[in-house]
Amino acid sequence: MKESISHLHMVCNDWTRELEFYKSEIPFFKKRLEEVASKNTSKEVSVQIEHFENKFRIMSIHVDELLHDVKLKNEHLLGNAAAMPTYINIKMVEKDGNIEELIAFTANDFNTTKKEFYQFLSKNM
């Protein structure tokens, strides 16, 4: 489906805000994880701590990569807008379903991980 350059630019801005929010939450999760690690030394808790450390590291890398991809897409759109200013609101650009799917996956993964992490915290704090 084709979209207008201005609409896709707004979508990219929304994605950027969403990804920046996820990125800003991860340090808080890590800090809480450090608190649990300092108070619990059991093998079972240590395994879960390591799981969440790895998960947060992977999520952080994934969010950074997506932010980079969204930034490149937005720069491409802005280049098109500068080259064809009379076509900004005409539906002529193909929608990028791949990034949209990755954003949806990231949102789902973030929310699932957050829920699991809060359950882990409630058991171990």
GULO-476244 format. One record per atom (N, C-alpha, C): residue number from 1; residue in one letter; atom name; x, y, z. Coordinates in pm, 1 decimal. Layout:
<rs>
{r NUM,'A','CA',{X,Y,Z}} ...
</rs>
This chain:
<rs>
{r 1,'M','N',{84.5,-117.5,0.0}} {r 1,'M','CA',{0.0,0.0,0.0}} {r 1,'M','C',{89.4,124.4,0.0}} {r 2,'K','N',{47.2,223.4,-74.3}} {r 2,'K','CA',{126.3,345.6,-83.5}} {r 2,'K','C',{77.6,448.7,18.3}} {r 3,'E','N',{172.8,524.2,67.0}} {r 3,'E','CA',{146.0,628.0,165.7}} {r 3,'E','C',{211.5,757.1,119.4}} {r 4,'S','N',{171.5,866.7,180.6}} {r 4,'S','CA',{233.8,994.8,148.3}} {r 4,'S','C',{364.2,1008.6,226.3}} {r 5,'I','N',{453.7,1090.4,174.0}} {r 5,'I','CA',{582.0,1114.6,239.6}} {r 5,'I','C',{559.4,1174.9,377.7}} {r 6,'S','N',{467.6,1269.3,388.7}} {r 6,'S','CA',{444.0,1334.8,519.0}} {r 6,'S','C',{390.0,1235.8,621.7}} {r 7,'H','N',{303.0,1145.8,579.9}} {r 7,'H','CA',{249.0,1046.3,672.9}} {r 7,'H','C',{359.2,951.1,719.8}} {r 8,'L','N',{439.7,903.0,627.5}} {r 8,'L','CA',{547.5,811.4,664.2}} {r 8,'L','C',{651.4,879.9,753.5}} {r 9,'H','N',{672.6,1008.8,731.1}} {r 9,'H','CA',{763.3,1085.0,817.6}} {r 9,'H','C',{708.3,1088.8,960.4}} {r 10,'M','N',{580.4,1111.9,975.4}} {r 10,'M','CA',{517.9,1112.6,1108.4}} {r 10,'M','C',{526.1,974.8,1172.5}} {r 11,'V','N',{505.7,870.0,1093.0}} {r 11,'V','CA',{516.1,733.6,1144.8}} {r 11,'V','C',{657.8,706.3,1194.5}} {r 12,'C','N',{757.5,749.4,1118.9}} {r 12,'C','CA',{897.3,732.8,1161.2}} {r 12,'C','C',{924.3,806.9,1292.2}} {r 13,'N','N',{868.1,925.0,1306.6}} {r 13,'N','CA',{883.9,999.5,1431.7}} {r 13,'N','C',{818.5,925.6,1548.5}} {r 14,'D','N',{701.3,866.9,1524.5}} {r 14,'D','CA',{634.8,788.0,1628.7}} {r 14,'D','C',{719.3,667.2,1668.0}} {r 15,'W','N',{772.8,597.3,1567.3}} {r 15,'W','CA',{857.5,481.2,1594.2}} {r 15,'W','C',{980.9,522.6,1675.2}} {r 16,'T','N',{1038.8,635.7,1638.7}} {r 16,'T','CA',{1158.0,682.8,1710.0}} {r 16,'T','C',{1125.7,709.9,1856.5}} {r 17,'R','N',{1013.7,775.7,1883.0}} {r 17,'R','CA',{973.8,802.7,2021.6}} {r 17,'R','C',{949.2,671.9,2098.4}} {r 18,'E','N',{884.0,577.7,2034.1}} {r 18,'E','CA',{855.8,448.8,2097.0}} {r 18,'E','C',{986.1,375.5,2130.7}} {r 19,'L','N',{1077.6,371.3,2036.4}} {r 19,'L','CA',{1204.7,302.3,2058.0}} {r 19,'L','C',{1290.3,374.1,2162.3}} {r 20,'E','N',{1287.8,505.3,2162.2}} {r 20,'E','CA',{1361.5,581.3,2263.5}} {r 20,'E','C',{1306.0,554.1,2402.9}} {r 21,'F','N',{1174.9,536.0,2412.7}} {r 21,'F','CA',{1114.5,501.2,2541.2}} {r 21,'F','C',{1167.4,365.9,2589.0}} {r 22,'Y','N',{1167.9,266.3,2500.2}} {r 22,'Y','CA',{1219.3,133.8,2538.0}} {r 22,'Y','C',{1365.4,143.9,2581.3}} {r 23,'K','N',{1441.6,220.1,2506.7}} {r 23,'K','CA',{1583.5,237.0,2537.6}} {r 23,'K','C',{1602.1,302.0,2674.7}} {r 24,'S','N',{1517.0,397.2,2708.6}} {r 24,'S','CA',{1529.1,467.2,2837.3}} {r 24,'S','C',{1486.5,378.6,2955.3}} {r 25,'E','N',{1402.8,279.2,2931.3}} {r 25,'E','CA',{1356.0,191.5,3037.9}} {r 25,'E','C',{1460.4,86.3,3076.9}} {r 26,'I','N',{1540.5,42.5,2983.1}} {r 26,'I','CA',{1634.6,-67.2,3007.0}} {r 26,'I','C',{1732.8,-37.3,3120.5}} {r 27,'P','N',{1791.4,82.2,3131.0}} {r 27,'P','CA',{1880.7,108.1,3245.9}} {r 27,'P','C',{1810.7,94.8,3382.0}} {r 28,'F','N',{1683.6,129.8,3389.9}} {r 28,'F','CA',{1609.5,113.6,3514.6}} {r 28,'F','C',{1594.3,-34.7,3548.6}} {r 29,'F','N',{1566.1,-115.4,3446.7}} {r 29,'F','CA',{1555.9,-259.7,3468.3}} {r 29,'F','C',{1688.8,-316.3,3517.5}} {r 30,'K','N',{1797.4,-272.0,3455.8}} {r 30,'K','CA',{1930.0,-321.3,3495.5}} {r 30,'K','C',{1962.0,-283.8,3639.8}} {r 31,'K','N',{1924.6,-164.0,3679.8}} {r 31,'K','CA',{1950.1,-120.3,3817.0}} {r 31,'K','C',{1872.9,-206.0,3915.9}} {r 32,'R','N',{1748.5,-233.0,3886.1}} {r 32,'R','CA',{1668.1,-319.6,3974.0}} {r 32,'R','C',{1726.2,-460.0,3978.9}} {r 33,'L','N',{1776.7,-507.0,3866.7}} {r 33,'L','CA',{1838.4,-639.1,3861.3}} {r 33,'L','C',{1963.6,-643.7,3949.3}} {r 34,'E','N',{2041.0,-536.6,3948.2}} {r 34,'E','CA',{2159.2,-528.4,4035.0}} {r 34,'E','C',{2120.0,-534.2,4182.6}} {r 35,'E','N',{2009.0,-470.8,4216.3}} {r 35,'E','CA',{1961.1,-474.5,4354.4}} {r 35,'E','C',{1927.1,-617.1,4396.3}} {r 36,'V','N',{1859.5,-689.2,4308.6}} {r 36,'V','CA',{1824.2,-828.3,4338.6}} {r 36,'V','C',{1950.9,-912.6,4349.7}} {r 37,'A','N',{2045.2,-891.2,4258.9}} {r 37,'A','CA',{2169.6,-968.5,4260.2}} {r 37,'A','C',{2248.7,-945.9,4388.5}} {r 38,'S','N',{2244.4,-824.4,4440.5}} {r 38,'S','CA',{2320.0,-795.5,4562.7}} {r 38,'S','C',{2256.4,-859.1,4686.3}} {r 39,'K','N',{2127.9,-889.7,4679.5}} {r 39,'K','CA',{2057.2,-944.6,4795.3}} {r 39,'K','C',{2037.5,-1095.9,4787.6}} {r 40,'N','N',{2051.9,-1153.8,4669.1}} {r 40,'N','CA',{2025.8,-1297.0,4651.1}} {r 40,'N','C',{2144.6,-1363.8,4584.2}} {r 41,'T','N',{2189.9,-1472.4,4644.9}} {r 41,'T','CA',{2304.3,-1544.3,4588.0}} {r 41,'T','C',{2270.8,-1688.7,4553.6}} {r 42,'S','N',{2145.1,-1726.6,4563.2}} {r 42,'S','CA',{2108.7,-1864.9,4533.0}} {r 42,'S','C',{2128.3,-1894.2,4384.4}} {r 43,'K','N',{2152.6,-2020.7,4355.6}} {r 43,'K','CA',{2177.4,-2063.8,4217.0}} {r 43,'K','C',{2056.8,-2033.9,4128.0}} {r 44,'E','N',{1937.7,-2060.8,4177.4}} {r 44,'E','CA',{1815.5,-2039.6,4099.3}} {r 44,'E','C',{1798.6,-1892.1,4060.6}} {r 45,'V','N',{1819.3,-1804.4,4156.0}} {r 45,'V','CA',{1805.8,-1660.6,4131.1}} {r 45,'V','C',{1917.5,-1612.9,4038.4}} {r 46,'S','N',{2038.2,-1666.6,4057.5}} {r 46,'S','CA',{2151.4,-1628.2,3971.6}} {r 46,'S','C',{2125.3,-1662.4,3825.2}} {r 47,'V','N',{2063.4,-1776.6,3801.7}} {r 47,'V','CA',{2029.6,-1815.9,3664.3}} {r 47,'V','C',{1929.9,-1717.2,3603.8}} {r 48,'Q','N',{1830.2,-1679.2,3680.2}} {r 48,'Q','CA',{1731.1,-1583.3,3630.6}} {r 48,'Q','C',{1793.4,-1445.4,3609.6}} {r 49,'I','N',{1883.6,-1407.1,3698.8}} {r 49,'I','CA',{1952.4,-1278.3,3683.3}} {r 49,'I','C',{2031.5,-1277.0,3553.5}} {r 50,'E','N',{2103.7,-1385.8,3528.1}} {r 50,'E','CA',{2180.7,-1394.3,3404.2}} {r 50,'E','C',{2089.6,-1390.9,3281.7}} {r 51,'H','N',{1975.2,-1458.1,3291.3}} {r 51,'H','CA',{1878.5,-1455.7,3180.7}} {r 51,'H','C',{1834.8,-1312.7,3149.8}} {r 52,'F','N',{1798.6,-1237.9,3254.1}} {r 52,'F','CA',{1752.4,-1101.0,3231.5}} {r 52,'F','C',{1865.8,-1008.4,3188.0}} {r 53,'E','N',{1986.5,-1029.0,3239.0}} {r 53,'E','CA',{2100.4,-949.8,3191.8}} {r 53,'E','C',{2119.5,-968.0,3042.0}} {r 54,'N','N',{2116.3,-1093.0,2997.2}} {r 54,'N','CA',{2131.5,-1121.8,2854.2}} {r 54,'N','C',{2015.5,-1065.4,2773.3}} {r 55,'K','N',{1895.9,-1080.6,2826.3}} {r 55,'K','CA',{1777.1,-1030.7,2756.0}} {r 55,'K','C',{1784.2,-879.4,2739.5}} {r 56,'F','N',{1822.7,-808.3,2845.2}} {r 56,'F','CA',{1830.6,-662.7,2837.6}} {r 56,'F','C',{1941.9,-619.2,2742.1}} {r 57,'R','N',{2051.9,-691.4,2739.6}} {r 57,'R','CA',{2161.3,-659.7,2647.8}} {r 57,'R','C',{2114.9,-676.6,2502.7}} {r 58,'I','N',{2047.6,-786.9,2476.1}} {r 58,'I','CA',{1997.1,-812.9,2340.2}} {r 58,'I','C',{1892.0,-709.8,2300.9}} {r 59,'M','N',{1801.6,-678.8,2393.4}} {r 59,'M','CA',{1698.6,-578.7,2363.9}} {r 59,'M','C',{1761.1,-443.7,2332.8}} {r 60,'S','N',{1862.2,-406.2,2407.6}} {r 60,'S','CA',{1928.9,-278.1,2385.7}} {r 60,'S','C',{1992.3,-272.3,2247.3}} {r 61,'I','N',{2060.0,-378.6,2208.6}} {r 61,'I','CA',{2121.7,-384.7,2075.4}} {r 61,'I','C',{2014.8,-378.7,1967.9}} {r 62,'H','N',{1907.8,-454.9,1986.0}} {r 62,'H','CA',{1799.5,-458.3,1887.2}} {r 62,'H','C',{1733.9,-320.5,1871.8}} {r 63,'V','N',{1710.0,-253.4,1982.7}} {r 63,'V','CA',{1648.9,-120.0,1978.1}} {r 63,'V','C',{1742.0,-21.8,1906.6}} {r 64,'D','N',{1871.8,-28.0,1937.3}} {r 64,'D','CA',{1967.9,60.7,1869.7}} {r 64,'D','C',{1969.7,36.7,1719.0}} {r 65,'E','N',{1965.7,-89.5,1678.3}} {r 65,'E','CA',{1964.9,-121.1,1535.0}} {r 65,'E','C',{1837.4,-69.9,1468.0}} {r 66,'L','N',{1724.8,-88.3,1535.3}} {r 66,'L','CA',{1598.5,-38.2,1479.5}} {r 66,'L','C',{1597.2,113.9,1472.2}} {r 67,'L','N',{1649.0,179.0,1574.5}} {r 67,'L','CA',{1658.0,325.4,1570.4}} {r 67,'L','C',{1740.9,370.8,1450.3}} {r 68,'H','N',{1849.7,301.7,1424.4}} {r 68,'H','CA',{1933.9,333.9,1309.7}} {r 68,'H','C',{1856.0,316.2,1179.1}} {r 69,'D','N',{1784.2,204.6,1165.6}} {r 69,'D','CA',{1706.4,178.3,1044.2}} {r 69,'D','C',{1596.2,282.3,1023.9}} {r 70,'V','N',{1529.3,318.7,1132.1}} {r 70,'V','CA',{1422.8,419.0,1123.4}} {r 70,'V','C',{1482.6,554.1,1085.3}} {r 71,'K','N',{1597.8,586.7,1141.8}} {r 71,'K','CA',{1663.6,713.4,1108.5}} {r 71,'K','C',{1699.0,717.8,959.9}} {r 72,'L','N',{1752.9,607.3,907.1}} {r 72,'L','CA',{1786.1,602.3,764.2}} {r 72,'L','C',{1661.4,617.0,678.1}} {r 73,'K','N',{1553.1,550.7,717.1}} {r 73,'K','CA',{1427.9,560.9,640.9}} {r 73,'K','C',{1376.7,704.6,643.6}} {r 74,'N','N',{1382.3,766.8,760.6}} {r 74,'N','CA',{1334.3,904.0,773.7}} {r 74,'N','C',{1420.3,999.6,690.7}} {r 75,'E','N',{1551.7,980.3,692.1}} {r 75,'E','CA',{1640.2,1064.2,610.1}} {r 75,'E','C',{1609.2,1046.5,461.3}} {r 76,'H','N',{1579.8,924.7,420.5}} {r 76,'H','CA',{1542.6,898.3,281.1}} {r 76,'H','C',{1411.9,971.7,246.6}} {r 77,'L','N',{1315.7,965.6,337.8}} {r 77,'L','CA',{1188.4,1035.4,315.4}} {r 77,'L','C',{1208.5,1186.0,306.9}} {r 78,'L','N',{1292.6,1239.4,395.7}} {r 78,'L','CA',{1318.5,1383.4,393.0}} {r 78,'L','C',{1390.0,1423.2,263.8}} {r 79,'G','N',{1477.0,1335.9,213.5}} {r 79,'G','CA',{1542.2,1360.4,85.0}} {r 79,'G','C',{1440.9,1363.9,-27.9}} {r 80,'N','N',{1345.6,1270.1,-24.9}} {r 80,'N','CA',{1238.2,1270.0,-125.2}} {r 80,'N','C',{1151.9,1394.8,-114.7}} {r 81,'A','N',{1124.2,1435.9,7.6}} {r 81,'A','CA',{1041.3,1555.6,28.1}} {r 81,'A','C',{1112.0,1679.2,-25.7}} {r 82,'A','N',{1243.8,1686.7,-7.8}} {r 82,'A','CA',{1318.6,1802.2,-57.8}} {r 82,'A','C',{1325.9,1800.4,-210.2}} {r 83,'A','N',{1337.4,1679.4,-266.7}} {r 83,'A','CA',{1348.5,1667.5,-411.7}} {r 83,'A','C',{1214.7,1690.3,-482.4}} {r 84,'M','N',{1105.5,1652.9,-415.0}} {r 84,'M','CA',{972.3,1664.5,-476.2}} {r 84,'M','C',{874.5,1730.0,-379.6}} {r 85,'P','N',{894.0,1856.8,-347.1}} {r 85,'P','CA',{809.9,1920.3,-244.6}} {r 85,'P','C',{661.0,1925.4,-280.1}} {r 86,'T','N',{625.8,1920.2,-406.7}} {r 86,'T','CA',{483.9,1925.6,-443.7}} {r 86,'T','C',{414.9,1790.3,-425.9}} {r 87,'Y','N',{492.4,1684.7,-399.8}} {r 87,'Y','CA',{435.6,1550.3,-386.2}} {r 87,'Y','C',{430.7,1501.1,-241.8}} {r 88,'I','N',{456.9,1588.7,-145.6}} {r 88,'I','CA',{466.7,1547.4,-6.1}} {r 88,'I','C',{339.6,1479.5,44.0}} {r 89,'N','N',{223.8,1527.8,5.7}} {r 89,'N','CA',{97.7,1473.0,56.2}} {r 89,'N','C',{27.7,1377.8,-40.1}} {r 90,'I','N',{92.2,1343.6,-149.0}} {r 90,'I','CA',{34.3,1249.7,-245.4}} {r 90,'I','C',{83.2,1109.6,-211.9}} {r 91,'K','N',{-8.7,1014.0,-212.0}} {r 91,'K','CA',{28.7,876.1,-180.3}} {r 91,'K','C',{107.5,816.8,-296.7}} {r 92,'M','N',{239.1,811.5,-278.2}} {r 92,'M','CA',{324.8,763.8,-386.3}} {r 92,'M','C',{440.4,677.5,-338.0}} {r 93,'V','N',{457.7,665.7,-205.4}} {r 93,'V','CA',{570.0,590.8,-150.7}} {r 93,'V','C',{518.0,458.8,-95.6}} {r 94,'E','N',{586.7,352.1,-128.3}} {r 94,'E','CA',{550.0,219.2,-79.9}} {r 94,'E','C',{580.6,209.5,69.4}} {r 95,'K','N',{484.9,159.3,143.7}} {r 95,'K','CA',{498.8,142.7,288.2}} {r 95,'K','C',{601.3,32.6,316.6}} {r 96,'D','N',{683.9,49.8,419.8}} {r 96,'D','CA',{785.9,-48.7,455.2}} {r 96,'D','C',{731.0,-140.0,564.1}} {r 97,'G','N',{674.3,-252.4,523.1}} {r 97,'G','CA',{614.2,-345.6,617.3}} {r 97,'G','C',{715.1,-414.4,706.0}} {r 98,'N','N',{839.6,-429.0,658.2}} {r 98,'N','CA',{941.5,-497.5,736.1}} {r 98,'N','C',{972.0,-422.5,865.6}} {r 99,'I','N',{995.5,-293.8,856.4}} {r 99,'I','CA',{1023.5,-215.2,977.5}} {r 99,'I','C',{900.4,-214.1,1068.1}} {r 100,'E','N',{784.2,-203.2,1008.7}} {r 100,'E','CA',{660.8,-202.8,1088.2}} {r 100,'E','C',{646.0,-333.5,1166.0}} {r 101,'E','N',{676.2,-446.3,1102.7}} {r 101,'E','CA',{669.6,-575.7,1171.0}} {r 101,'E','C',{773.3,-584.5,1282.4}} {r 102,'L','N',{893.8,-532.7,1256.7}} {r 102,'L','CA',{998.9,-534.8,1358.5}} {r 102,'L','C',{962.6,-447.4,1478.8}} {r 103,'I','N',{900.1,-334.3,1452.9}} {r 103,'I','CA',{855.6,-247.0,1562.2}} {r 103,'I','C',{748.5,-318.6,1645.1}} {r 104,'A','N',{653.4,-382.8,1578.3}} {r 104,'A','CA',{548.0,-455.8,1649.5}} {r 104,'A','C',{606.9,-570.1,1731.1}} {r 105,'F','N',{702.9,-643.1,1673.2}} {r 105,'F','CA',{769.3,-750.9,1746.0}} {r 105,'F','C',{841.7,-696.2,1868.4}} {r 106,'T','N',{912.2,-584.9,1849.9}} {r 106,'T','CA',{986.9,-523.7,1959.7}} {r 106,'T','C',{893.2,-479.3,2071.3}} {r 107,'A','N',{780.7,-419.8,2036.1}} {r 107,'A','CA',{683.4,-376.0,2136.8}} {r 107,'A','C',{630.7,-495.6,2215.6}} {r 108,'N','N',{596.8,-602.3,2144.5}} {r 108,'N','CA',{546.2,-722.6,2210.1}} {r 108,'N','C',{653.6,-784.9,2299.4}} {r 109,'D','N',{774.9,-795.5,2247.5}} {r 109,'D','CA',{885.8,-852.4,2323.7}} {r 109,'D','C',{915.1,-768.8,2448.6}} {r 110,'F','N',{915.8,-637.6,2433.2}} {r 110,'F','CA',{942.0,-549.1,2545.9}} {r 110,'F','C',{836.0,-566.5,2654.5}} {r 111,'N','N',{710.3,-566.0,2615.0}} {r 111,'N','CA',{602.0,-577.9,2713.3}} {r 111,'N','C',{601.4,-714.0,2781.5}} {r 112,'T','N',{628.0,-820.3,2707.8}} {r 112,'T','CA',{635.0,-954.4,2765.9}} {r 112,'T','C',{750.8,-964.3,2864.2}} {r 113,'T','N',{866.9,-913.8,2823.8}} {r 113,'T','CA',{984.7,-917.1,2910.1}} {r 113,'T','C',{961.8,-833.9,3036.0}} {r 114,'K','N',{901.3,-718.7,3019.9}} {r 114,'K','CA',{873.4,-632.2,3134.9}} {r 114,'K','C',{782.0,-702.7,3235.3}} {r 115,'K','N',{680.1,-768.9,3184.4}} {r 115,'K','CA',{587.6,-841.3,3270.9}} {r 115,'K','C',{660.4,-954.4,3344.0}} {r 116,'E','N',{739.4,-1032.3,3270.6}} {r 116,'E','CA',{815.4,-1141.4,3332.0}} {r 116,'E','C',{914.5,-1087.6,3436.0}} {r 117,'F','N',{977.8,-976.0,3403.4}} {r 117,'F','CA',{1075.0,-917.3,3494.5}} {r 117,'F','C',{1007.9,-868.4,3622.5}} {r 118,'Y','N',{893.0,-806.3,3611.0}} {r 118,'Y','CA',{821.6,-759.3,3729.8}} {r 118,'Y','C',{775.6,-876.6,3816.6}} {r 119,'Q','N',{737.2,-986.1,3751.8}} {r 119,'Q','CA',{700.6,-1105.7,3829.2}} {r 119,'Q','C',{823.1,-1159.9,3903.6}} {r 120,'F','N',{937.3,-1159.5,3835.3}} {r 120,'F','CA',{1062.2,-1203.6,3897.9}} {r 120,'F','C',{1096.1,-1112.4,4015.7}} {r 121,'L','N',{1081.4,-981.9,3997.3}} {r 121,'L','CA',{1109.4,-887.1,4106.3}} {r 121,'L','C',{1017.5,-908.1,4224.8}} {r 122,'S','N',{890.8,-931.7,4196.9}} {r 122,'S','CA',{796.1,-948.5,4307.7}} {r 122,'S','C',{827.8,-1072.6,4391.0}} {r 123,'K','N',{887.8,-1173.3,4330.1}} {r 123,'K','CA',{924.1,-1294.4,4403.5}} {r 123,'K','C',{1055.0,-1279.1,4479.4}} {r 124,'N','N',{1142.7,-1192.1,4431.9}} {r 124,'N','CA',{1279.4,-1188.3,4483.7}} {r 124,'N','C',{1320.2,-1058.3,4549.6}} {r 125,'M','N',{1232.1,-965.8,4566.8}} {r 125,'M','CA',{1268.9,-839.0,4633.5}} {r 125,'M','C',{1226.4,-842.4,4778.4}} 
</rs>
